[in-house]
Amino acid sequence: QVQLAESGGGSVQAGGSLRLSCQVSGRISEINAMAWYREAPGKQREMVAEMRSGDYVHYRDSVKGRFTISRDNTRNTVYLQMSGLEPGDTEGYYCSARTGENYFWGQGTQVTVSS
């Protein structure tokens, strides 16, 4: 099992920045990918940024150049640095870990961007 705990969400004005954190615990050695997803009420959850073993990183087109995913192995933490935030980024953000065929999720943290 892998446990994930997100933090860092909040309310900002358009153009502002936030950094989300995902504290990872449990069977960390079995994780082969970490990702951030987001979901708005009535919409499908979508991948925002993904990091895989071997330093592979992938971003959703709408956040390229504005969001950066990173990790600190000494703190077992994955980050999502978000800048140039737009009202369309207002969603619940979820951290995800993949071990083989299994996916684990955190409880999420809300990001609200006002115009």
PyRosetta script that sets phi, psi and omega in degrees:
from pyrosetta import init, pose_from_sequence

init()
pose = pose_from_sequence("QVQLAESGGGSVQAGGSLRLSCQVSGRISEINAMAWYREAPGKQREMVAEMRSGDYVHYRDSVKGRFTISRDNTRNTVYLQMSGLEPGDTEGYYCSARTGENYFWGQGTQVTVSS")
pose.set_psi(1, 150.6)
pose.set_omega(1, 176.3)
pose.set_phi(2, -126.9)
pose.set_psi(2, 134.6)
pose.set_omega(2, 177.0)
pose.set_phi(3, -112.1)
pose.set_psi(3, 139.0)
pose.set_omega(3, -177.3)
pose.set_phi(4, -130.2)
pose.set_psi(4, 138.4)
pose.set_omega(4, 179.2)
pose.set_phi(5, -136.6)
pose.set_psi(5, 113.7)
pose.set_omega(5, -179.9)
pose.set_phi(6, -88.6)
pose.set_psi(6, 153.9)
pose.set_omega(6, 173.1)
pose.set_phi(7, -156.0)
pose.set_psi(7, 168.5)
pose.set_omega(7, 174.8)
pose.set_phi(8, 104.1)
pose.set_psi(8, -4.6)
pose.set_omega(8, 177.9)
pose.set_phi(9, -69.9)
pose.set_psi(9, 170.6)
pose.set_omega(9, 178.9)
pose.set_phi(10, 167.4)
pose.set_psi(10, -165.9)
pose.set_omega(10, -179.0)
pose.set_phi(11, -112.7)
pose.set_psi(11, 130.6)
pose.set_omega(11, 178.8)
pose.set_phi(12, -138.8)
pose.set_psi(12, 163.2)
pose.set_omega(12, 173.5)
pose.set_phi(13, -86.8)
pose.set_psi(13, 158.5)
pose.set_omega(13, 178.7)
pose.set_phi(14, -54.0)
pose.set_psi(14, 136.4)
pose.set_omega(14, -177.8)
pose.set_phi(15, 93.8)
pose.set_psi(15, -10.6)
pose.set_omega(15, -178.3)
pose.set_phi(16, -81.0)
pose.set_psi(16, -177.5)
pose.set_omega(16, -176.6)
pose.set_phi(17, -132.2)
pose.set_psi(17, 151.9)
pose.set_omega(17, 172.6)
pose.set_phi(18, -144.8)
pose.set_psi(18, 152.1)
pose.set_omega(18, 172.2)
pose.set_phi(19, -122.3)
pose.set_psi(19, 119.4)
pose.set_omega(19, 176.3)
pose.set_phi(20, -91.0)
pose.set_psi(20, 144.9)
pose.set_omega(20, 177.5)
pose.set_phi(21, -122.7)
pose.set_psi(21, 146.7)
pose.set_omega(21, 176.9)
pose.set_phi(22, -130.6)
pose.set_psi(22, 107.6)
pose.set_omega(22, 178.5)
pose.set_phi(23, -83.0)
pose.set_psi(23, 126.2)
pose.set_omega(23, -174.8)
pose.set_phi(24, -110.5)
pose.set_psi(24, 136.7)
pose.set_omega(24, 176.0)
pose.set_phi(25, -145.3)
pose.set_psi(25, 168.7)
pose.set_omega(25, -178.7)
pose.set_phi(26, 98.8)
pose.set_psi(26, -140.2)
pose.set_omega(26, -175.9)
pose.set_phi(27, -81.5)
pose.set_psi(27, 68.1)
pose.set_omega(27, -175.2)
pose.set_phi(28, -63.7)
pose.set_psi(28, -35.8)
pose.set_omega(28, -177.0)
pose.set_phi(29, -63.6)
pose.set_psi(29, -17.9)
pose.set_omega(29, -178.1)
pose.set_phi(30, -91.4)
pose.set_psi(30, -6.0)
pose.set_omega(30, -177.6)
pose.set_phi(31, -75.2)
pose.set_psi(31, 129.2)
pose.set_omega(31, 175.4)
pose.set_phi(32, -116.2)
pose.set_psi(32, -1.4)
pose.set_omega(32, 175.2)
pose.set_phi(33, -159.8)
pose.set_psi(33, 144.4)
pose.set_omega(33, 174.1)
pose.set_phi(34, -127.5)
pose.set_psi(34, 145.7)
pose.set_omega(34, -178.7)
pose.set_phi(35, -151.3)
pose.set_psi(35, 158.9)
pose.set_omega(35, 169.8)
pose.set_phi(36, -111.4)
pose.set_psi(36, 133.5)
pose.set_omega(36, 174.9)
pose.set_phi(37, -120.7)
pose.set_psi(37, 165.4)
pose.set_omega(37, 173.5)
pose.set_phi(38, -141.1)
pose.set_psi(38, 155.4)
pose.set_omega(38, -175.9)
pose.set_phi(39, -151.1)
pose.set_psi(39, 133.4)
pose.set_omega(39, 174.6)
pose.set_phi(40, -110.7)
pose.set_psi(40, 153.6)
pose.set_omega(40, 179.1)
pose.set_phi(41, -53.4)
pose.set_psi(41, 128.6)
pose.set_omega(41, 178.3)
pose.set_phi(42, 81.2)
pose.set_psi(42, 1.3)
pose.set_omega(42, -180.0)
pose.set_phi(43, -117.7)
pose.set_psi(43, 158.5)
pose.set_omega(43, 179.7)
pose.set_phi(44, -76.7)
pose.set_psi(44, 143.3)
pose.set_omega(44, 176.6)
pose.set_phi(45, -65.5)
pose.set_psi(45, 134.6)
pose.set_omega(45, -177.2)
pose.set_phi(46, -128.2)
pose.set_psi(46, 146.8)
pose.set_omega(46, 179.6)
pose.set_phi(47, -75.3)
pose.set_psi(47, 135.2)
pose.set_omega(47, 179.4)
pose.set_phi(48, -102.0)
pose.set_psi(48, -48.7)
pose.set_omega(48, -178.7)
pose.set_phi(49, -152.9)
pose.set_psi(49, 144.0)
pose.set_omega(49, -177.6)
pose.set_phi(50, -135.9)
pose.set_psi(50, 143.1)
pose.set_omega(50, 177.4)
pose.set_phi(51, -131.2)
pose.set_psi(51, 126.1)
pose.set_omega(51, -179.5)
pose.set_phi(52, -116.9)
pose.set_psi(52, 169.2)
pose.set_omega(52, 176.0)
pose.set_phi(53, -57.2)
pose.set_psi(53, 142.9)
pose.set_omega(53, -177.7)
pose.set_phi(54, 87.6)
pose.set_psi(54, 14.6)
pose.set_omega(54, 175.4)
pose.set_phi(55, 68.5)
pose.set_psi(55, 21.1)
pose.set_omega(55, 173.4)
pose.set_phi(56, -73.3)
pose.set_psi(56, 130.8)
pose.set_omega(56, 179.6)
pose.set_phi(57, -132.4)
pose.set_psi(57, 138.9)
pose.set_omega(57, -180.0)
pose.set_phi(58, -139.2)
pose.set_psi(58, 139.9)
pose.set_omega(58, 179.6)
pose.set_phi(59, -124.6)
pose.set_psi(59, 150.8)
pose.set_omega(59, 170.7)
pose.set_phi(60, -67.5)
pose.set_psi(60, 142.5)
pose.set_omega(60, -175.3)
pose.set_phi(61, -55.0)
pose.set_psi(61, -39.4)
pose.set_omega(61, -173.7)
pose.set_phi(62, -70.0)
pose.set_psi(62, -12.2)
pose.set_omega(62, -178.9)
pose.set_phi(63, -115.4)
pose.set_psi(63, -2.6)
pose.set_omega(63, 179.9)
pose.set_phi(64, -58.4)
pose.set_psi(64, 133.8)
pose.set_omega(64, -179.0)
pose.set_phi(65, 84.9)
pose.set_psi(65, -11.0)
pose.set_omega(65, 179.9)
pose.set_phi(66, -115.3)
pose.set_psi(66, -33.6)
pose.set_omega(66, -177.5)
pose.set_phi(67, -111.5)
pose.set_psi(67, 147.4)
pose.set_omega(67, 176.7)
pose.set_phi(68, -136.9)
pose.set_psi(68, 126.8)
pose.set_omega(68, 175.4)
pose.set_phi(69, -97.0)
pose.set_psi(69, 139.5)
pose.set_omega(69, 179.7)
pose.set_phi(70, -152.1)
pose.set_psi(70, 172.5)
pose.set_omega(70, -179.4)
pose.set_phi(71, -143.4)
pose.set_psi(71, 152.6)
pose.set_omega(71, 174.0)
pose.set_phi(72, -124.4)
pose.set_psi(72, 101.2)
pose.set_omega(72, -176.1)
pose.set_phi(73, -65.9)
pose.set_psi(73, -26.8)
pose.set_omega(73, -179.9)
pose.set_phi(74, -70.4)
pose.set_psi(74, -25.1)
pose.set_omega(74, 178.9)
pose.set_phi(75, -107.1)
pose.set_psi(75, 2.0)
pose.set_omega(75, -176.9)
pose.set_phi(76, 49.6)
pose.set_psi(76, 48.7)
pose.set_omega(76, -174.9)
pose.set_phi(77, -133.2)
pose.set_psi(77, 139.1)
pose.set_omega(77, 174.1)
pose.set_phi(78, -113.4)
pose.set_psi(78, 138.9)
pose.set_omega(78, -176.4)
pose.set_phi(79, -117.8)
pose.set_psi(79, 156.0)
pose.set_omega(79, 168.0)
pose.set_phi(80, -131.1)
pose.set_psi(80, 104.6)
pose.set_omega(80, 176.0)
pose.set_phi(81, -85.8)
pose.set_psi(81, 122.5)
pose.set_omega(81, -177.3)
pose.set_phi(82, -119.2)
pose.set_psi(82, 126.0)
pose.set_omega(82, 176.7)
pose.set_phi(83, -131.0)
pose.set_psi(83, 167.9)
pose.set_omega(83, -177.4)
pose.set_phi(84, 56.0)
pose.set_psi(84, 39.8)
pose.set_omega(84, -175.1)
pose.set_phi(85, -64.2)
pose.set_psi(85, 144.1)
pose.set_omega(85, -177.7)
pose.set_phi(86, -122.1)
pose.set_psi(86, 156.6)
pose.set_omega(86, 177.3)
pose.set_phi(87, -54.6)
pose.set_psi(87, -31.2)
pose.set_omega(87, 178.1)
pose.set_phi(88, -67.3)
pose.set_psi(88, -11.4)
pose.set_omega(88, 176.7)
pose.set_phi(89, -85.4)
pose.set_psi(89, -1.8)
pose.set_omega(89, 179.8)
pose.set_phi(90, -67.8)
pose.set_psi(90, 108.3)
pose.set_omega(90, -179.6)
pose.set_phi(91, -164.8)
pose.set_psi(91, 172.4)
pose.set_omega(91, 168.5)
pose.set_phi(92, -84.0)
pose.set_psi(92, 133.7)
pose.set_omega(92, -176.9)
pose.set_phi(93, -110.9)
pose.set_psi(93, 133.6)
pose.set_omega(93, -173.9)
pose.set_phi(94, -126.0)
pose.set_psi(94, 136.9)
pose.set_omega(94, 174.3)
pose.set_phi(95, -90.6)
pose.set_psi(95, 142.4)
pose.set_omega(95, -178.9)
pose.set_phi(96, -135.2)
pose.set_psi(96, 143.4)
pose.set_omega(96, 174.9)
pose.set_phi(97, -126.7)
pose.set_psi(97, 139.4)
pose.set_omega(97, 178.2)
pose.set_phi(98, -117.6)
pose.set_psi(98, 132.2)
pose.set_omega(98, 173.2)
pose.set_phi(99, -125.7)
pose.set_psi(99, 103.3)
pose.set_omega(99, -176.7)
pose.set_phi(100, 62.8)
pose.set_psi(100, -115.7)
pose.set_omega(100, -179.1)
pose.set_phi(101, -98.7)
pose.set_psi(101, 2.1)
pose.set_omega(101, -176.5)
pose.set_phi(102, -102.0)
pose.set_psi(102, 140.5)
pose.set_omega(102, 176.7)
pose.set_phi(103, -117.8)
pose.set_psi(103, 139.0)
pose.set_omega(103, 176.9)
pose.set_phi(104, -122.2)
pose.set_psi(104, 147.4)
pose.set_omega(104, -174.5)
pose.set_phi(105, -131.3)
pose.set_psi(105, 148.3)
pose.set_omega(105, 170.3)
pose.set_phi(106, -86.8)
pose.set_psi(106, -178.3)
pose.set_omega(106, -178.1)
pose.set_phi(107, -82.7)
pose.set_psi(107, -15.8)
pose.set_omega(107, 177.2)
pose.set_phi(108, 95.7)
pose.set_psi(108, 158.3)
pose.set_omega(108, 175.9)
pose.set_phi(109, -140.5)
pose.set_psi(109, 137.7)
pose.set_omega(109, -173.6)
pose.set_phi(110, -87.6)
pose.set_psi(110, 134.5)
pose.set_omega(110, 173.1)
pose.set_phi(111, -118.4)
pose.set_psi(111, 125.8)
pose.set_omega(111, 179.2)
pose.set_phi(112, -125.8)
pose.set_psi(112, 124.2)
pose.set_omega(112, -178.5)
pose.set_phi(113, -116.6)
pose.set_psi(113, 121.7)
pose.set_omega(113, -179.1)
pose.set_phi(114, -101.9)
pose.set_psi(114, 149.9)
pose.set_omega(114, -178.0)
pose.set_phi(115, -89.9)
pose.dump_pdb("model.pdb")
